[in-house]
Amino acid sequence: MVRKYEKVLEQDYKTWYQEHASCREQVAADPRRLAFHLMPRTGWMNDPNGLCQVDGVYHIYYQYTPFEPTGELKLWGHYTTKDFVSYVDEGPVLFPDSDLDAHGAYSGSAYVEDGTIHFFYTGNLKYFDRDDYDYINTGRGSNTIAFTSRNGHDFSEKQLLMTTADYPADMSCHVRDPKVFRHGDAYYMVLGARSRESRGMVLLYRSEDLKHWTYKNRITTPETFGYMWECPDLFEIDGQWFLTCCPQGVAQQGIDFENVHQNVWMKLDYDFETDAYEIGEIRLIDRGFDFYAQQTFEDEKGRRILIGWMGIPDADYTNPTVEAGWQHALTLPRELTVRDGRLVQNPVEELKKLRDGDGVRMVFGTEQADVPGVASERCGADVPLVYEAVVEFRCCDSLHMTLRRDITLSYENQILTLNLGDHGCGRTTRSVQVDNLQYLQIFVDTSSVEVFVNHGEETFTSRIYSMEREFCVSGDNAGTLTVYPLKAFTLEDQCDA
């Protein structure tokens, strides 16, 4: 029985859009709107979905609630770009308008073959015929649904692939977020899952035709590692398989796993013939407060690109943008590579086009690695509000770097810490061990920061809410600092076309 929530049709959105110009004006006037990150035009944004490139055009779909900034009912929004600096807002394109997905068009992915985009997503249902449902083991439906497109805009009819009854009998009702890839002569799908015993895992399915799917295996750790693994992604770089996912319910371990929910990559040795596997190293993808639901895809240049949600569910910190009628954003697109067996991420090369000029370069410290020095030109308030800073250290025993009033990076005793002071709206500090700090690349947007450490070995992503410009670098260190003012990306709004 499907009740309580009403389906959302495309016409419902169009009616709302026509009647709420004032809402769009209020959001657009918010000074905390980001300059070079994708955001919802109004309302709520979360998981990136269906990431792909077709005929030179990147398609970035995302979870979207245009009606309010708290994310009750999910549609799919859609951005396109050819270069990651000029975008088109294509508006909502996938609606929870059927009995398959009446309570939300949840997260999914895209697989491109012969010019056709094959989309897969979870249709969410809640049942209301009984009042004792817990919505974990009872009372919820998670449908795996598919549709196709040749251009990313015009879609085929939705096709039901699997229902809750088709998943293994020991699974809870929480099975979702299909991600599809090809290996050898077959297609594979991974789904995030929670067992009835609250053990997190990934389910693996196989298909010959992208329509009929057969259960193959479950991938999990020997010891329970969280109760649910959301947003799984399985891909290969340089002969090494990596599984990324978002485990929920992992206990904090010192400065690791400090967020309410996690984002991790795992080394995976998998035999697709025998289904034998071994999970190796597990590491956080991002150390910041606002990073979740990451998804990757391979573009037409052969790059493995990652985009994440600059947000997180169930956090106890807040975003004051809710008062202006919007919330959340997506991260910068990042290219994934493997270095010394480790997954690393760096901003895509195209983002250099946002640099407004050659930047201001400063040399700081002394030529002798064992002598501390602080150059006076390293401090000041003349750094622009929106900028990129690149720091190359000749030596660094300690560091205190102010990025904006009350927003700092510090390095002491081989621990690098992001501190948001009184401007994190509940966000405090996040840290990572860095044995030898050599390089920082920092993107400071109006109300966000992304820090890439040692050419992408570690990253911090967070929303920040200090708007007072202040910049200073001090400590026992030496090197060069280059600050680039950044231009806003361009955005064409197809909704108003």
C-alpha positions as CSV (number, residue, x, y, z in Angstrom):
1,M,0.0,0.0,0.0
2,V,1.5,3.3,-1.1
3,R,0.0,6.3,0.7
4,K,0.9,9.4,2.6
5,Y,3.3,10.9,0.1
6,E,2.0,12.0,-3.2
7,K,3.9,11.4,-6.4
8,V,5.6,14.4,-8.0
9,L,4.9,14.9,-11.7
10,E,6.8,17.1,-14.1
11,Q,3.8,19.3,-14.4
12,D,3.8,19.7,-10.6
13,Y,7.3,21.1,-10.8
14,K,6.5,23.4,-13.7
15,T,3.5,24.9,-11.8
16,W,5.6,25.4,-8.7
17,Y,8.4,27.0,-10.7
18,Q,6.0,29.5,-12.3
19,E,4.5,30.5,-8.9
20,H,7.8,30.9,-6.9
21,A,9.9,33.5,-8.7
22,S,10.3,35.2,-5.3
23,C,12.0,32.0,-3.9
24,R,14.6,32.0,-6.6
25,E,15.2,35.7,-6.1
26,Q,15.7,35.2,-2.4
27,V,18.2,32.4,-2.9
28,A,20.1,34.2,-5.7
29,A,20.6,37.2,-3.3
30,D,22.3,35.1,-0.6
31,P,26.0,36.3,-0.4
32,R,27.0,32.7,0.6
33,R,26.1,31.4,-2.9
34,L,29.2,29.6,-4.3
35,A,31.2,31.0,-7.2
36,F,32.6,27.8,-8.7
37,H,30.6,24.9,-7.2
38,L,27.4,23.4,-8.4
39,M,24.4,24.2,-6.1
40,P,20.7,23.8,-6.2
41,R,18.9,26.7,-7.7
42,T,16.5,26.5,-4.8
43,G,16.0,23.9,-2.1
44,W,18.1,20.9,-1.4
45,M,20.9,19.1,-3.3
46,N,22.6,15.8,-2.3
47,D,24.1,12.8,-4.1
48,P,25.6,13.2,-7.5
49,N,24.0,10.6,-9.9
50,G,24.4,9.3,-13.4
51,L,27.8,10.9,-14.0
52,C,28.9,10.3,-17.6
53,Q,30.3,11.9,-20.8
54,V,28.6,11.5,-24.2
55,D,29.8,13.1,-27.4
56,G,32.0,15.6,-25.5
57,V,29.3,16.6,-23.0
58,Y,29.5,15.8,-19.3
59,H,26.2,15.0,-17.7
60,I,25.9,15.6,-13.9
61,Y,22.7,14.5,-12.4
62,Y,22.0,14.9,-8.7
63,Q,19.4,14.4,-5.9
64,Y,17.2,17.4,-5.9
65,T,14.4,18.8,-3.8
66,P,13.5,22.2,-5.4
67,F,10.5,22.8,-3.1
68,E,12.3,23.2,0.3
69,P,15.9,23.1,1.7
70,T,15.5,20.0,3.9
71,G,15.3,17.3,1.3
72,E,12.1,15.4,1.9
73,L,11.2,14.2,-1.6
74,K,13.8,13.5,-4.2
75,L,13.9,14.3,-7.9
76,W,16.9,14.2,-10.2
77,G,18.3,17.6,-11.3
78,H,20.7,17.9,-14.3
79,Y,23.7,20.0,-15.2
80,T,25.8,19.7,-18.3
81,T,29.2,21.0,-19.2
82,K,31.9,20.6,-21.8
83,D,34.8,21.9,-19.8
84,F,34.0,22.1,-16.1
85,V,34.0,25.9,-16.1
86,S,30.8,26.7,-18.2
87,Y,27.6,24.9,-17.2
88,V,24.0,24.6,-18.3
89,D,21.3,24.0,-15.7
90,E,18.9,21.7,-17.5
91,G,16.4,21.6,-14.6
92,P,14.8,18.5,-13.1
93,V,14.6,15.5,-15.4
94,L,13.6,12.5,-13.4
95,F,10.5,12.6,-11.2
96,P,9.0,10.1,-8.6
97,D,5.9,9.9,-10.7
98,S,5.1,6.2,-10.7
99,D,4.2,3.4,-8.4
100,L,7.8,2.2,-8.7
101,D,9.4,5.3,-7.1
102,A,6.5,7.3,-5.5
103,H,8.5,8.3,-2.4
104,G,11.7,9.4,-4.2
105,A,13.9,8.9,-7.2
106,Y,16.9,7.9,-5.2
107,S,20.5,7.6,-6.2
108,G,21.9,5.8,-9.2
109,S,24.4,5.7,-12.0
110,A,24.9,5.7,-15.7
111,Y,26.7,3.3,-18.1
112,V,27.4,4.4,-21.6
113,E,27.7,2.0,-24.5
114,D,27.4,2.6,-28.3
115,G,26.1,6.1,-27.7
116,T,23.3,5.1,-25.4
117,I,23.2,6.0,-21.8
118,H,21.8,3.3,-19.5
119,F,20.6,4.7,-16.2
120,F,20.0,2.7,-13.1
121,Y,18.5,4.1,-9.8
122,T,16.6,3.2,-6.7
123,G,12.9,3.9,-6.5
124,N,12.0,4.4,-2.9
125,L,8.7,3.3,-1.4
126,K,7.3,3.5,2.1
127,Y,4.2,1.5,3.2
128,F,1.6,2.9,5.5
129,D,-0.9,0.1,6.0
130,R,0.6,-0.7,9.5
131,D,1.9,1.5,12.2
132,D,4.5,-0.9,13.5
133,Y,6.9,-0.8,10.6
134,D,10.5,0.0,11.5
135,Y,11.5,0.9,7.9
136,I,14.7,-1.1,8.3
137,N,13.5,-4.7,8.1
138,T,9.9,-4.0,7.3
139,G,7.7,-1.4,5.6
140,R,10.0,-0.2,2.9
141,G,10.5,-1.1,-0.8
142,S,13.7,-0.5,-2.7
143,N,13.2,-1.0,-6.4
144,T,16.1,-1.1,-8.9
145,I,14.9,0.7,-12.0
146,A,16.4,1.3,-15.4
147,F,15.8,3.7,-18.3
148,T,17.9,4.8,-21.3
149,S,18.7,7.9,-23.3
150,R,20.6,8.9,-26.4
151,N,21.2,12.5,-25.5
152,G,20.8,12.7,-21.7
153,H,17.6,14.6,-22.0
154,D,14.9,12.4,-23.6
155,F,14.3,9.2,-21.6
156,S,12.7,5.8,-22.3
157,E,10.0,4.3,-20.1
158,K,11.1,3.2,-16.7
159,Q,11.8,-0.6,-16.4
160,L,11.7,-2.4,-13.1
161,L,14.7,-4.7,-12.7
162,M,14.5,-5.9,-9.1
163,T,12.4,-5.4,-6.0
164,T,13.1,-6.0,-2.4
165,A,11.9,-9.6,-2.8
166,D,14.7,-10.2,-5.3
167,Y,17.6,-9.4,-3.0
168,P,19.0,-12.1,-0.7
169,A,16.6,-13.2,2.0
170,D,18.8,-12.0,4.9
171,M,18.9,-8.4,3.6
172,S,17.1,-5.6,5.3
173,C,14.9,-3.3,3.3
174,H,17.9,-1.1,2.8
175,V,19.4,-2.1,-0.5
176,R,20.1,0.8,-2.9
177,D,22.3,3.0,-5.1
178,P,23.1,0.8,-8.1
179,K,26.4,1.4,-9.9
180,V,27.0,-0.5,-13.2
181,F,30.2,-1.4,-15.0
182,R,31.5,-3.8,-17.6
183,H,34.3,-6.4,-17.0
184,G,35.2,-8.9,-19.6
185,D,32.2,-10.1,-21.5
186,A,29.6,-9.3,-18.8
187,Y,28.0,-6.4,-17.0
188,Y,28.1,-6.0,-13.2
189,M,26.1,-4.0,-10.7
190,V,27.0,-3.2,-7.1
191,L,24.3,-2.2,-4.6
192,G,24.8,-0.8,-1.1
193,A,23.2,-3.1,1.5
194,R,22.4,-3.6,5.2
195,S,21.7,-7.1,6.4
196,R,19.0,-8.0,8.9
197,E,21.9,-8.3,11.4
198,S,22.9,-4.7,10.6
199,R,26.1,-5.6,8.8
200,G,27.2,-3.3,6.0
201,M,28.1,-4.8,2.6
202,V,27.9,-4.5,-1.1
203,L,25.9,-6.9,-3.2
204,L,27.3,-7.9,-6.6
205,Y,25.0,-8.8,-9.6
206,R,25.9,-10.0,-13.1
207,S,24.1,-9.5,-16.4
208,E,24.5,-10.4,-20.1
209,D,22.1,-7.7,-21.4
210,L,21.8,-5.0,-18.8
211,K,18.1,-6.1,-18.3
212,H,18.3,-9.5,-16.5
213,W,20.4,-9.6,-13.4
214,T,21.7,-12.6,-11.4
215,Y,23.0,-12.4,-7.8
216,K,26.7,-13.2,-7.7
217,N,28.2,-12.4,-4.3
218,R,28.4,-10.1,-1.3
219,I,31.5,-8.1,-0.5
220,T,32.2,-7.2,3.1
221,T,34.9,-7.2,5.7
222,P,35.7,-10.2,8.0
223,E,34.6,-8.1,11.0
224,T,31.6,-5.8,10.8
225,F,32.5,-2.4,9.5
226,G,29.4,-0.3,10.0
227,Y,25.7,-1.4,9.5
228,M,25.2,0.0,6.0
229,W,27.4,0.6,3.0
230,E,25.8,3.3,0.9
231,C,26.8,4.6,-2.6
232,P,29.2,1.8,-3.7
233,D,31.4,2.1,-6.7
234,L,33.8,-0.5,-8.0
235,F,36.4,0.4,-10.6
236,E,39.9,-0.5,-11.8
237,I,42.9,1.9,-12.2
238,D,46.3,0.6,-13.4
239,G,45.3,-3.0,-12.8
240,Q,44.2,-2.4,-9.2
241,W,40.5,-2.7,-8.2
242,F,39.1,-0.2,-5.7
243,L,35.8,-0.2,-3.9
244,T,34.5,3.1,-2.6
245,C,31.4,3.4,-0.4
246,C,29.9,5.3,2.5
247,P,29.8,3.0,5.6
248,Q,27.3,4.1,8.3
249,G,27.8,3.2,11.9
250,V,31.7,3.0,12.1
251,A,33.1,3.9,15.5
252,Q,35.6,6.8,15.7
253,Q,39.3,5.6,15.9
254,G,41.4,8.5,17.2
255,I,41.4,11.1,14.3
256,D,39.9,8.6,11.9
257,F,36.2,8.2,11.2
258,E,35.2,11.3,13.1
259,N,32.1,12.1,11.0
260,V,28.7,10.6,11.8
261,H,29.0,8.6,8.5
262,Q,32.1,7.8,6.6
263,N,33.5,7.8,3.0
264,V,36.2,5.2,2.3
265,W,38.2,3.5,-0.4
266,M,39.2,-0.1,-0.1
267,K,41.8,-2.0,-2.1
268,L,40.0,-5.1,-3.5
269,D,41.5,-8.2,-5.1
270,Y,38.6,-9.9,-6.8
271,D,38.4,-13.0,-9.0
272,F,35.4,-12.6,-11.2
273,E,35.5,-16.3,-12.2
274,T,35.4,-17.8,-8.7
275,D,34.1,-14.7,-6.8
276,A,36.9,-15.1,-4.3
277,Y,38.1,-11.8,-3.0
278,E,40.2,-10.1,-0.4
279,I,39.8,-6.5,1.0
280,G,43.0,-4.8,1.7
281,E,43.8,-1.3,2.9
282,I,40.8,0.9,3.9
283,R,41.3,4.6,4.0
284,L,39.1,7.7,4.2
285,I,38.7,9.4,0.8
286,D,38.2,12.9,2.5
287,R,38.9,14.1,6.0
288,G,36.6,17.1,6.0
289,F,33.2,17.7,7.5
290,D,31.2,17.8,4.2
291,F,32.0,14.9,1.9
292,Y,29.7,12.0,1.1
293,A,28.1,9.9,-1.6
294,Q,31.1,10.1,-4.0
295,Q,30.7,8.7,-7.5
296,T,33.2,8.1,-10.3
297,F,33.1,7.7,-14.0
298,E,35.6,7.3,-16.9
299,D,35.5,10.2,-19.3
300,E,36.3,10.1,-23.1
301,K,40.0,11.0,-22.3
302,G,40.2,7.8,-20.1
303,R,40.3,9.8,-16.8
304,R,38.6,8.4,-13.7
305,I,36.8,11.4,-12.4
306,L,35.2,11.7,-8.9
307,I,32.5,14.1,-7.8
308,G,31.1,14.0,-4.3
309,W,28.3,15.6,-2.3
310,M,29.5,18.6,-0.3
311,G,27.3,17.6,2.6
312,I,26.6,14.6,4.8
313,P,23.4,13.1,6.3
314,D,22.5,13.2,10.0
315,A,25.3,15.6,11.0
316,D,24.8,17.7,14.1
317,Y,26.2,20.8,12.5
318,T,24.1,23.1,10.3
319,N,24.1,25.3,7.2
320,P,22.8,28.8,7.7
321,T,21.9,28.9,4.0
322,V,18.7,27.1,4.9
323,E,17.3,30.4,6.1
324,A,17.8,31.7,2.5
325,G,16.0,28.7,1.0
326,W,18.8,26.4,-0.2
327,Q,21.3,23.9,1.1
328,H,24.4,21.9,-0.1
329,A,26.6,21.7,-3.2
330,L,28.8,19.3,-5.1
331,T,32.6,19.1,-4.8
332,L,35.0,20.1,-7.5
333,P,35.5,17.3,-10.0
334,R,38.7,15.4,-9.2
335,E,40.8,13.1,-11.2
336,L,41.7,9.8,-9.5
337,T,45.1,8.2,-10.1
338,V,47.2,5.6,-8.2
339,R,50.5,6.5,-6.7
340,D,52.6,3.9,-4.8
341,G,49.5,1.7,-4.6
342,R,47.5,4.4,-3.1
343,L,44.4,6.1,-4.5
344,V,45.0,9.9,-4.9
345,Q,42.8,12.7,-6.1
346,N,43.5,16.1,-7.7
347,P,41.3,18.8,-9.1
348,V,40.8,18.3,-12.9
349,E,43.2,20.3,-15.1
350,E,40.3,22.3,-16.6
351,L,39.9,24.2,-13.3
352,K,43.1,26.2,-14.0
353,K,40.9,28.2,-16.5
354,L,39.2,29.8,-13.5
355,R,42.5,31.5,-12.5
356,D,42.2,35.2,-13.0
357,G,45.7,36.1,-14.0
358,D,49.1,34.7,-13.1
359,G,48.6,35.0,-9.4
360,V,50.8,36.6,-6.8
361,R,53.9,34.6,-5.8
362,M,55.8,34.9,-2.5
363,V,58.9,33.3,-1.1
364,F,58.8,32.7,2.6
365,G,61.1,31.3,5.3
366,T,64.8,30.9,4.9
367,E,67.0,28.9,2.6
368,Q,68.2,26.7,5.5
369,A,65.8,24.0,6.4
370,D,66.7,24.0,10.1
371,V,66.2,27.8,10.6
372,P,62.7,29.1,11.1
373,G,61.6,32.2,9.3
374,V,58.5,34.3,8.8
375,A,58.3,36.7,5.9
376,S,56.2,39.8,6.5
377,E,54.5,39.6,3.1
378,R,52.9,36.3,4.1
379,C,50.2,38.1,6.1
380,G,47.4,40.5,5.1
381,A,43.8,40.9,4.3
382,D,44.2,41.7,0.6
383,V,43.7,38.2,-0.5
384,P,40.4,37.9,-2.5
385,L,37.4,36.2,-1.0
386,V,37.5,33.5,-3.6
387,Y,40.9,32.1,-4.5
388,E,43.3,29.2,-5.0
389,A,46.5,29.0,-2.9
390,V,49.4,26.7,-3.9
391,V,52.1,26.2,-1.2
392,E,55.3,24.3,-2.1
393,F,57.4,23.7,1.0
394,R,61.2,23.3,1.0
395,C,60.8,22.3,4.6
396,C,58.0,22.4,7.1
397,D,58.3,21.4,10.7
398,S,55.3,23.5,11.7
399,L,52.6,25.6,10.1
400,H,49.8,28.0,11.0
401,M,47.9,29.2,8.0
402,T,44.8,31.5,8.2
403,L,42.6,31.0,5.1
404,R,39.9,33.4,6.3
405,R,39.1,35.0,9.6
406,D,38.9,32.1,12.1
407,I,39.5,29.4,9.4
408,T,42.9,27.8,9.8
409,L,45.2,25.0,8.8
410,S,47.9,24.0,11.3
411,Y,50.7,21.4,11.2
412,E,52.4,20.3,14.3
413,N,54.0,16.9,15.3
414,Q,53.1,15.5,11.8
415,I,49.3,16.2,12.3
416,L,47.6,18.5,9.8
417,T,44.4,20.1,11.2
418,L,41.6,22.1,9.7
419,N,40.0,24.3,12.3
420,L,36.8,26.3,11.6
421,G,36.8,28.1,15.0
422,D,33.5,29.9,15.6
423,H,32.5,29.9,11.9
424,G,31.7,26.3,11.3
425,C,28.1,26.3,12.5
426,G,28.9,23.3,14.7
427,R,31.9,22.2,12.7
428,T,35.1,22.2,14.8
429,T,38.3,20.4,13.8
430,R,39.3,17.5,11.5
431,S,42.9,16.1,11.3
432,V,45.1,13.7,9.5
433,Q,48.6,12.4,10.0
434,V,51.1,13.6,7.4
435,D,54.6,12.5,7.9
436,N,56.2,15.1,5.6
437,L,54.1,18.1,4.5
438,Q,55.4,19.1,1.1
439,Y,52.5,20.6,-0.9
440,L,49.1,22.2,-0.4
441,Q,46.6,23.2,-3.0
442,I,43.6,25.0,-1.4
443,F,40.4,26.2,-3.1
444,V,38.5,28.8,-1.0
445,D,35.0,29.6,-2.4
446,T,32.5,31.9,-0.9
447,S,31.3,29.4,1.7
448,S,33.5,26.3,1.2
449,V,37.0,25.1,1.3
450,E,38.7,22.1,-0.4
451,V,42.3,21.3,0.6
452,F,44.5,18.9,-1.4
453,V,47.5,17.6,0.6
454,N,50.7,16.4,-1.0
455,H,49.3,16.2,-4.5
456,G,46.1,14.6,-3.5
457,E,47.2,12.0,-0.9
458,E,44.7,13.5,1.5
459,T,41.9,16.0,1.2
460,F,39.6,18.1,3.4
461,T,36.3,19.3,2.2
462,S,34.0,21.6,4.2
463,R,31.5,24.3,4.2
464,I,32.7,27.4,6.0
465,Y,30.8,30.5,7.1
466,S,33.4,33.2,7.8
467,M,33.1,36.0,5.2
468,E,35.9,38.2,6.6
469,R,39.1,38.1,4.5
470,E,42.2,37.4,6.4
471,F,45.3,35.5,5.3
472,C,48.5,34.7,7.1
473,V,51.2,32.0,7.0
474,S,53.6,31.4,9.9
475,G,55.6,28.7,11.6
476,D,58.9,26.8,11.2
477,N,58.8,26.4,7.4
478,A,60.1,27.7,4.1
479,G,59.0,27.6,0.5
480,T,56.9,29.4,-2.0
481,L,53.2,30.5,-2.0
482,T,51.2,31.5,-5.0
483,V,47.7,32.9,-4.7
484,Y,45.4,33.0,-7.7
485,P,42.1,35.0,-7.7
486,L,39.4,32.8,-9.1
487,K,36.7,33.7,-11.5
488,A,33.2,32.3,-11.1
489,F,32.2,29.7,-13.5
490,T,29.5,30.6,-16.0
491,L,26.0,29.1,-15.7
492,E,23.3,29.2,-18.3
493,D,19.8,28.5,-17.0
494,Q,17.9,26.4,-19.4
495,C,14.8,26.6,-17.1
496,D,14.3,30.2,-18.2
497,A,15.1,29.6,-21.9
